[in-house]
Amino acid sequence: MTRLTIRFPRVFFRESKDYEAIFERLVTLSGSPKIIKFSTSPHGIDVILDLDSEKVEAVRDHFGEEGVKFQVRGTVSLDKELCIDCGQCVSLCNVNALHFNEEYEVLFDPERCVGCGLCVDCCPRFAISEEH
Amino acid sequence: MPKTYEEINEKIRDGSVTVLTAEEMKEFVAEHGAEVAAREVDVVTTGTFGAMCSSGAFFNFGHSEPPIKMEHVWMNGVHCYHGNAAVDVYLGASRMSEITPFKYGGGHVIEDLLKGKAIEVTATAYPTDTYPKTELQTEITLEDLNQAILCNPRNGYQTYSCATNSTNRTIYTYMGKLLPNFGNATYSGAGALAPLANDPDYETIGIGTRIFLGGGVGYVVGEGTQHNPKKQLGTLFLKGDLKQMSPDFLKGASFMHYGTSMYVGFGIPIPILNEGLARKTAVTDDKIVTAVYDYGVASRDKPKLRDVTYAELKGGRVEIGGREVRVSSMSSLRKAKQIAKILRDWIARGEFFLSRPAETLPTDTVFKPMKVTSETRFVGGFMRKPVVCNEEATLCEVAKLIVQTGENHVIVTNDRDELVGIVTSFDISRAVAEDKKDLKSIITRRVVTTTPDEPLEAAAQKMKRREINGLPVLKDGKKVIGLITSSDIVKKTLSNERKEGRNERK
């Protein structure tokens, strides 16, 4: 399984049916992807999805020529040997993947992580990493 | 009936002492009241574990053969301060490695020493008659050093500010990573568990107070730098023998784009000499107030956004500007709790005795801002009236406006003078080149802005970093009140220099 971020330029989406069309193309190419996140920003439309690793090339080849950008995202992990439970990362995590338990120990729940990557460069102990 | 230090130490010796952590004390007083607590509880232990940038350590290496009078010294590539005698140095936690800056610094060297690792020491010197050696390279461990004295001129702030960021870009600070538009907030300090918060009038803390420091025993040297008791912002100057300490409670830290530091854990035992101290050590997080400041303003006087209690901060959400913002600590509450418990257990087992301070901390000093003899300049003194248009204007109208006024930046506002975007003469030229007709499609809507009270240097830095030449000046976060451009800064600073030059000639 590979976590992939795809950034479509804004020009891809002129009307609402364009969203459906893009989704259909994605689903056809990648089997049944698990959509982790779908967001619009001034840079474009970002889709983060988990798909079979073998399908990544097909998706890249299909959209690659149209100005679509790809980033393979690994999973974020927290090294508890390095972590000092300061909690700085907790306020950056919108989905509570990084969170405190009752004893104020910092824990990471990979199931909740959407791979936004905001936490990766915040750790003063380099305990958070993202494997690509 | 008040107790004395001697009576409490006698109880520690015979094993009859009652010692609680500050957390346990709060529960005890809530249940039994301060009067009973003053009678029954002898000592309350506190703890904190936070990034303390002013930390460092003195080392004595012993003499080489032939001897060297060290002039420049590096430990694992971190430059030490060497204004002392021949083989004494001070290593500062926030001094960064010259080989891997922002990743490794003085705090990491201290942590590595505690882990038993060998540290590479290099030194250079000028020769003297008795110290002929001019270069030295060796590897030392903590054991090889004669003295290793942890020495922290400023530790343990009574409370500390909560930081957030109003600007539209992510900033990296000593308070961690702060997302744009109040995307998150961070705070520091252990609140009701913090040492000075439990003795806010410094009745029992002062020169010679024995404490838990970095996993070993340390002492309070006296007031810390920037000690500011009138604002309830007391600080402590601490020292201790590094050789007794543990890498669990001294940790090197690297703040992205800011620099290195060190996390320091320490705890102070508060003797419950009287009922007043029982009441003070029962303080809860909802009674300890700090403030949220906008760290997006790179000024000494950061705008204060609101007061906030540690109870709200520990809750993980705080309202800022009508929005719920995620907030988290950047000092470890878990470690702070551990420290208070370890210190409690040392005392209960008769391994740690209390010391009466030779002098308690001063309660009347003030923390002054720096005296700056040259004038500080702010955006307000350099901005001018902006040329504005609204979103409905045509490209041609904006082009005419640029020609008539000679202004390269036209600010797009709505009918309430609030910022919508910006259009530059370059944008117009490009629109013509690309055959675009619609103003709306060429407006830059994510605009880098400034405020009248931002220091001029900070505004100039923004323009340099973003490679732009103008910034709209905003009031109350929205309303456009001016424009500042790089050429304004050049013109005005140069004309001031000319004036000064003329005055000199008179």
Chai-1 contact restraints between the chains, C-beta under 6 A:
chainA,res_idxA,chainB,res_idxB,connection_type,confidence,min_distance_angstrom,max_distance_angstrom,comment,restraint_id
A,P42,B,R446,contact,1.0,0.0,6.0,A-B,restraint_1
A,I84,B,K251,contact,1.0,0.0,6.0,A-B,restraint_2
A,I84,B,Y263,contact,1.0,0.0,6.0,A-B,restraint_3
A,I84,B,S332,contact,1.0,0.0,6.0,A-B,restraint_4
A,D85,B,S332,contact,1.0,0.0,6.0,A-B,restraint_5
A,D85,B,R334,contact,1.0,0.0,6.0,A-B,restraint_6
A,C86,B,M330,contact,1.0,0.0,6.0,A-B,restraint_7
A,C86,B,S332,contact,1.0,0.0,6.0,A-B,restraint_8
A,G87,B,S328,contact,1.0,0.0,6.0,A-B,restraint_9
A,G87,B,S329,contact,1.0,0.0,6.0,A-B,restraint_10
A,Q88,B,G176,contact,1.0,0.0,6.0,A-B,restraint_11
A,Q88,B,M330,contact,1.0,0.0,6.0,A-B,restraint_12
A,V90,B,S328,contact,1.0,0.0,6.0,A-B,restraint_13
A,S91,B,N184,contact,1.0,0.0,6.0,A-B,restraint_14
A,S91,B,T186,contact,1.0,0.0,6.0,A-B,restraint_15
A,S91,B,R326,contact,1.0,0.0,6.0,A-B,restraint_16
A,S91,B,V327,contact,1.0,0.0,6.0,A-B,restraint_17
A,S91,B,S328,contact,1.0,0.0,6.0,A-B,restraint_18
A,L92,B,N184,contact,1.0,0.0,6.0,A-B,restraint_19
A,E103,B,R334,contact,1.0,0.0,6.0,A-B,restraint_20
A,Y104,B,L333,contact,1.0,0.0,6.0,A-B,restraint_21
A,Y104,B,R334,contact,1.0,0.0,6.0,A-B,restraint_22
A,E105,B,R334,contact,1.0,0.0,6.0,A-B,restraint_23
A,D121,B,M256,contact,1.0,0.0,6.0,A-B,restraint_24
A,C122,B,G176,contact,1.0,0.0,6.0,A-B,restraint_25
A,C122,B,K177,contact,1.0,0.0,6.0,A-B,restraint_26
A,P124,B,A253,contact,1.0,0.0,6.0,A-B,restraint_27
A,P124,B,S254,contact,1.0,0.0,6.0,A-B,restraint_28
A,P124,B,F255,contact,1.0,0.0,6.0,A-B,restraint_29
